[in-house]
Amino acid sequence: MRDETKRRLDRQLFLQKLKWAGAGLAVVAVLAIGLWFSGLDASVETHRVAGVVEKIGPLVGGSSRAIEDGLGVDVRLNDGRKIHVAVLKTTDPHVGDTVQVAEHVHGSGRVTFSWK
């Protein structure tokens, strides 16, 4: 094999190895960012906020057991926001009731609510 041909072949093999290494680094970076983001979402601050029950209806989605035992409640918070919370039928909410709900602020910025 001529020297020039050997150099071209070596260069092509080296470039192919660089492509595979770059792809591997990209996959590792995506996994690291995903783990970092899920760690952010795991840190939660909980605040209690007051509101008034506006509407009560059936719970939509979830398992058949959850639909059977739960209600979907619309609450207008004192700061003007409207939220939808799933509650058990045993809590017996009524329209016009003043209630306390828990506002969960996740580290990623996501906000969820639960009935308290």
N, C-alpha and C positions, 0 to 999 in steps of 0.2 A: 504494500500500500504506500502510495506516495505521501510525503510529509504534509503537503497542502490538503489532501483529502482527509488525512487523519485529523488535522486541526479542525476542519469543518465538521467532521463527525463528532469530535469531542465537544465542540461548541454547541452543536445541536443537542447532544445528550445533557450538557450542563444547563441549557435553557429549559429543557423538559423537566429536570430536577427542580429548577427554580419555580416553574409553574406549579408543580405539585406542592412544594413547600409553601408558596403563596396561598394556595387553596386551603392547605391545612391551617395556616395562621388565620385565615378569614373565618374558618369554622370555629376555631378556638375563641376568636374575638366575639363572634355572635353568641356563643355559649356563655362567655364571661359577662357580656352585657345583659343577657337574659337572667342569669343568676343575680346580678346586681339589682336589676329592676324588681325581681320577685322578693329580694330582701327588703327593698324599699316598701313594697306593698305589705310586707309582714309587720312593719312598725305602725302601730295604730294609736291615735289619741281619741279618747271618748269624752264627749261633752253631753250633758243633759240639756235638752231644749223643750220648751213648752209649746203647746199648740192646741187646736180645737178640731175635733173630728168633723169632717164635712160630708163624707159619703162612705157607706159600707156596702161591699159587694162580695161576690164569690171570689175565691182565690184562683188565679189563672196559672196553669202550668204546674210543674213539679209532679210528684207521684200521686196516685189516686188516694192514698192515705192522707197526704197533705191537703189535697183538695177537699176531702171529706171533713177534716178536722180544722181547717183554717178559713180565714176571711181576709179579703183585701180591703184595707182601710186607707182612705185619702185623708190626710191631715194638713191643715193650714197652720204653719208655724207662726209664732208671734212676730218674727222678722219678715213675714210676707211670703216665704217660700211654700210651695205645695209639694208634699211628698206622698209616696205610696208605700205602705208598710204591711207586711204579712203578720197576722195575729192568730192566736188560737181562739176558737169559738168559746172556750171556757172563760176568757177574759170578759166576755159580754160587753163589747163597746156599743155606745149609742151616739147618734148624730147630736152634736152640740156639747158633748163631754169635753172637759179640759183634761188633757193627757200630757204625760212626760214621755218623750222618745229619746233614745240615745243616738247621737250623731257620731259616727266613726269616721275620722279623717285619717286616711292612710298616707304613708310617706310618699307615695307616688302621686298624690293629689286626688285620688279617687275618694268620693264621699258616699258612705252607705248609712242607712238608718235601721234601727231595730226598736221594737216595742218594749217599753219598760213599765 
